[in-house]
Amino acid sequence: MSLHEFLQLSETKPASEFIDGQIIQKPMPQGRHSTIQSDLGADINRVLKPQRIARAYPELRCTFGGRSTVPDLAVFTWERIPRDENGEVANTFAIAPDWTIEILSPDQSQTKVVRNILYSLAHGTQMGWLIDPEEELVFVYFAVSEALAEDRTIAVSEEPGDRIPVPTFAESFNLTVAEMFSWLTQ
């Protein structure tokens, strides 16, 4: 099946992704996943959206580089948000997000999720997060330009007081590991 044929199919719930010519359905989000996804997206938008810096979109289909993926949160800088002729947000996002965020679900392959993050980074994404609710940690994947500033390409934030690294455009957004995982008890 081609990417074009895949994009003509009806959407599934949970979403299906098109990766290397295969259709792969994402797992159904569960409680921890949904809690972190909704609270994190709301927090990012609370800080970055009013200043027109960026906007976080949950479960948004992003089609680029021959793949069509649906990150748990796709964050786009304001000027890169696709718009239609009326200036409204477009329905189709045919570009990689600036920041891709994935939340590991139980029984989900971490390898497949990491591959999606790395693929996005290779296509212009500035940073990727892989949040593991069971381990209460965040793997941070830096793009090469971000990595040079950080002197590494992967970091792990796991101590409660660790401030989780963010892309440079989002530096006004601050979040610690403890703050993120406290959402699970609220």
ZIDAJO-V676304 format. One record per backbone hydrogen bond with DSSP energy under -1.0 kcal/mol. CO is the residue of the C=O (numbers start at 1). NH is the residue of the N-H. E is the energy in kcal/mol with one decimal. If there is no record, write none. Layout:
# ZIDAJO-V676304
co = <CO;CO>
nh = <NH;NH>
e = <E;E>
This chain:
# ZIDAJO-V676304
co = <2;3;6;15;17;18;19;22;24;30;31;32;33;34;35;36;37;38;39;40;41;42;43;44;45;48;49;53;55;57;62;64;67;68;69;72;73;74;75;75;76;77;78;82;84;88;93;98;98;99;100;101;102;105;109;110;111;112;113;114;115;116;117;118;120;120;121;126;127;128;129;130;131;132;132;137;138;139;140;141;143;144;146;147;147;153;155;157;159;160;162;167;168;170;175;176;177;178;180;181;182>
nh = <6;7;9;26;24;68;22;19;17;34;35;36;37;38;39;40;41;42;43;44;45;46;47;48;49;53;52;78;76;74;69;67;64;18;62;59;101;57;98;99;55;80;81;90;87;84;63;126;127;75;129;73;131;108;113;114;115;116;117;118;119;120;121;122;123;125;124;143;100;141;102;139;104;136;137;132;157;130;155;128;147;148;150;151;152;142;140;138;162;178;177;170;171;173;164;180;181;182;183;184;185>
e = <-2.4;-2.5;-1.5;-3.0;-2.8;-2.1;-1.8;-2.6;-3.0;-3.0;-2.5;-2.5;-2.7;-2.5;-2.4;-2.8;-2.1;-2.1;-2.3;-2.7;-2.4;-2.2;-1.7;-3.0;-1.3;-2.6;-1.9;-2.5;-2.3;-2.7;-2.4;-2.1;-1.9;-2.6;-3.2;-1.4;-2.7;-2.4;-1.7;-1.8;-2.1;-1.6;-1.1;-2.8;-2.0;-2.7;-2.3;-2.4;-1.1;-2.9;-2.4;-2.1;-3.1;-2.1;-1.7;-2.8;-2.4;-1.8;-2.1;-3.0;-2.5;-2.2;-2.4;-1.9;-1.2;-2.3;-1.2;-2.0;-2.2;-3.4;-2.6;-2.7;-3.1;-1.4;-1.4;-2.8;-2.9;-2.5;-2.3;-2.6;-3.4;-2.1;-1.7;-2.3;-1.3;-2.8;-3.3;-2.2;-2.1;-2.5;-1.8;-1.7;-1.5;-2.8;-2.9;-2.3;-2.4;-1.4;-1.2;-1.0;-1.9>
